[in-house]
Amino acid sequence: MTAELTIRDPAATVVRDVTAWLRLVAVGPYALLAALTAYTVAQRRAEPGPLTVDLALCAATALWMLALVTVRPGWRERPVLMTVFLVGLAAITLVLVVRDPWFGVFTPAGYVYAFRLLRWPWRLGGICAFAVVAGTAQASGIPRTTVAGVLTWAAVVVVNVVPMCALAWALERDRLRQEERLRALDEARAANERLAAALAENAALQERLVGQARAAGIRDERERLAREIHDTLAQGLTGIVAQLRAAEAAGDDLAAEDPADRAGWRRHVTLAAQLSRESLAEARRSVHALRPQELECAALGAAIADIAGRWSARHGLAVQVTTTGAPGPLRPEAEAALLRAAQEALANVAKHAEASRVGVTLSYLDDEVALDVRDDGRGFDPGATGGPHAGGGFGLVAMRQRIEALDGTLQIESRPRHGTGISARVPLGAGA
């Protein structure tokens, strides 16, 4: 529902309500003038001369109203012309009142015209003019040949002027307040429209943000699965392939029925089966976003030692695992990230390093936990392209993503033929 924008004049509205029986500009003044004319005829039947003048004045009054207001309604919007009309009507009515005081009854029609046709402050002039006419009619019995008579007449005029002007002022104040209310309502409606537009824009923005958050969640989950698959399934499958190739090579010599060859062949097959079972279990845990199995029943240091022991058994290379410091509070996400970092670093040693010694150190410091994996292998140039670790490799990228997501740091130190060192540091309490 919208508010009506047309501003109506409360003064004209009040006058129309109070003098509804006059029918305002249309019929009321003519009916009142006709009644006064009939009364004048009844009073002056024995005076043909004065009656003719009165009838002429009444006819002039009717023609004046008819010509300037009734027949030409468009002229009512011309302030200057309506001022002339009110002045002329007041002058004719004053002459009638001077001749016949009962024509003072016609002054309400003049007030109606003043409220209806004149704007503020010109309305005050029309009201004062007809108040003088009304006061003259009311003081008709007072002789104005003396100072006391003139003062009495003036007092009666003032008594008519002051209340009518006060009424006009009050109605004008009410009109201004109504205009102010309508302006405030208009401004409130405009503000509501702006608010609705802002809400619609916010809703669209929220929808976009939700879509972006959903896309980011999907992307993060894909990255998580990619890291998990690389750190578990890919490494496990690589180990299975290596063991099966070794078993295939050993199978070529089984014809000699050498017990040592048969034992080696069985060892490779057993390791391949074990890796298959471990990879299947890790796949299930990755899909359900569970903690690594090693951390389910052991602390971080013991879990890293267990991974290093199994890696050493598969690759025939001893790993020295050291834990220093008192274990501090570390969230499961941080423990999983460090465990996967150790697992990825050992996998890289097996694939690329050709090392003879490997060391893993887990250090609980004052405000962080550090994991260092070092080997004496052939190393590489971290800034070079085309090497085994060119571009960081997905394993190193996944490792860095895990650590940096917990506000940690990952540093890689390596030179060709001088081994490689990987250091991952995570603040205590990381992952909260």
Secondary structure, DSSP 8 states (H G I E B T S, - for coil): ---------HHHHHHHHHTGGGTTTTSHHHHHHHHHHHHHHHHSTT-HHHHHHHHHHHHHHHHHHIIIIIS-GGGGG-HHHHHHHHHHHHHHHHHHHHH-GGGGGGHHHHHHHHHHH--TTHHHHHHHHHHHHHHHHHTTTS--SSHHHHHHHHHHHHHHHHHHHHHHHHHHHHHHHHHHHHHHHHHHHHHHHHHHHHHHHHHHHHHHHHHHHHHHHHHHHHHHHHHHIIIIIIHHHHHHHHHHHHHHHHHTTGGGT-HHHHHHHHHHHHHHHHHHHHHHHHHHHHHTT---HHHHSS-HHHHHHHHHHHHHHHHT--EEEEEES------HHHHHHHHHHHHHHHHHIIIII--S-EEEEEEE-SSEEEEEEEE-S----TT-SSSTTGGGHHHHHHHHHHHHTTT-EEEEEE-TTS-EEEEEEEETTTT-
